[in-house]
Amino acid sequence: MPEGDIETYYQDGKWHNRIQGGLPSEPSSHLTKAVAVSVGREMARQAKVEHIIKNKNGGIAERSTYGHDPRNIPG
C-alpha cells in the first residue's frame, strides 16, 4: 500500500502516476490522460488516499479523497 497520495502528471510526452512521499516508487506511464486518471483513481481508492490530477502545465486540475479525509470540514 502506498504511504502517500497518488499524483497523475504529464512529463516527457506521457501521462504518469506516482506515489507522493513515503518510499520511492516507479511511476506508471500512459499515452492518454484519461487512462492515467483511471489507473490513478483506482490506485487511490485501493490505498484510501487522495488522488491529485495535474494539467500539462503542472497546475492542479482536480483533487479527490478516497477514504481518510484529514480535514475537519463538514460536507
KOLKOLPA-506826 format. One record per residue (C-alpha): y, x, z; residue number from 1. Coordinates in Angstrom, 2 decimals, decimal comma. Example, Ala and Ser with C-alpha at 12.3 -4.5 7.8 and 13.67 -1.06 7.14 Angstrom:
% KOLKOLPA-506826
<v: -4,50 u: 12,30 w: 7,80 n: 1>
<v: -1,06 u: 13,67 w: 7,14 n: 2>
END
This chain:
% KOLKOLPA-506826
<v: 0,00 u: 0,00 w: 0,00 n: 1>
<v: 3,49 u: 1,25 w: -0,80 n: 2>
<v: 5,73 u: 2,11 w: 2,12 n: 3>
<v: 8,95 u: 1,38 w: 0,20 n: 4>
<v: 10,40 u: -1,18 w: -2,14 n: 5>
<v: 9,38 u: -1,37 w: -5,81 n: 6>
<v: 12,05 u: -0,38 w: -8,33 n: 7>
<v: 11,98 u: -1,27 w: -12,04 n: 8>
<v: 14,29 u: 1,01 w: -14,07 n: 9>
<v: 14,93 u: 2,40 w: -17,58 n: 10>
<v: 14,58 u: 6,08 w: -18,38 n: 11>
<v: 13,73 u: 8,17 w: -21,46 n: 12>
<v: 13,29 u: 5,15 w: -23,73 n: 13>
<v: 10,82 u: 3,31 w: -21,49 n: 14>
<v: 10,83 u: 0,95 w: -18,51 n: 15>
<v: 9,23 u: 2,25 w: -15,31 n: 16>
<v: 8,14 u: 1,07 w: -11,87 n: 17>
<v: 8,15 u: 3,32 w: -8,82 n: 18>
<v: 7,94 u: 3,10 w: -5,07 n: 19>
<v: 11,17 u: 3,93 w: -3,25 n: 20>
<v: 10,91 u: 6,07 w: -0,10 n: 21>
<v: 7,62 u: 6,90 w: 1,58 n: 22>
<v: 5,15 u: 9,15 w: -0,18 n: 23>
<v: 5,90 u: 10,33 w: -3,74 n: 24>
<v: 4,43 u: 8,02 w: -6,37 n: 25>
<v: 3,72 u: 8,44 w: -10,06 n: 26>
<v: 5,90 u: 5,90 w: -11,94 n: 27>
<v: 4,18 u: 3,50 w: -14,30 n: 28>
<v: 5,79 u: 3,19 w: -17,76 n: 29>
<v: 6,03 u: 0,24 w: -20,15 n: 30>
<v: 7,54 u: -0,33 w: -23,59 n: 31>
<v: 9,41 u: -3,53 w: -22,65 n: 32>
<v: 11,42 u: -4,62 w: -19,64 n: 33>
<v: 9,51 u: -7,90 w: -19,43 n: 34>
<v: 6,17 u: -6,14 w: -18,95 n: 35>
<v: 7,63 u: -3,68 w: -16,43 n: 36>
<v: 9,23 u: -6,52 w: -14,43 n: 37>
<v: 5,96 u: -8,47 w: -14,39 n: 38>
<v: 3,97 u: -5,46 w: -13,18 n: 39>
<v: 6,64 u: -4,50 w: -10,63 n: 40>
<v: 6,81 u: -8,07 w: -9,30 n: 41>
<v: 3,06 u: -8,13 w: -8,75 n: 42>
<v: 3,19 u: -4,73 w: -7,01 n: 43>
<v: 5,93 u: -6,04 w: -4,68 n: 44>
<v: 4,04 u: -9,27 w: -3,95 n: 45>
<v: 0,86 u: -7,40 w: -3,04 n: 46>
<v: 2,75 u: -4,96 w: -0,80 n: 47>
<v: 5,06 u: -7,68 w: 0,60 n: 48>
<v: 8,20 u: -5,64 w: -0,12 n: 49>
<v: 11,41 u: -6,05 w: -2,12 n: 50>
<v: 11,46 u: -5,75 w: -5,93 n: 51>
<v: 14,65 u: -4,22 w: -7,33 n: 52>
<v: 15,22 u: -4,66 w: -11,07 n: 53>
<v: 17,86 u: -2,48 w: -12,71 n: 54>
<v: 19,67 u: -2,71 w: -16,06 n: 55>
<v: 19,54 u: 0,05 w: -18,65 n: 56>
<v: 22,77 u: 1,47 w: -17,20 n: 57>
<v: 21,25 u: 1,71 w: -13,71 n: 58>
<v: 23,07 u: -1,20 w: -12,10 n: 59>
<v: 21,07 u: -3,70 w: -10,06 n: 60>
<v: 20,35 u: -6,82 w: -12,10 n: 61>
<v: 18,13 u: -8,68 w: -9,63 n: 62>
<v: 16,53 u: -8,33 w: -6,19 n: 63>
<v: 13,64 u: -10,40 w: -4,83 n: 64>
<v: 11,92 u: -10,15 w: -1,46 n: 65>
<v: 8,21 u: -10,89 w: -1,14 n: 66>
<v: 7,07 u: -11,08 w: 2,47 n: 67>
<v: 9,10 u: -9,50 w: 5,25 n: 68>
<v: 12,84 u: -10,07 w: 4,89 n: 69>
<v: 14,62 u: -7,83 w: 7,41 n: 70>
<v: 17,90 u: -9,73 w: 7,26 n: 71>
<v: 18,67 u: -12,35 w: 9,92 n: 72>
<v: 20,40 u: -14,69 w: 7,47 n: 73>
<v: 19,11 u: -18,26 w: 7,35 n: 74>
<v: 18,45 u: -19,81 w: 3,97 n: 75>
END
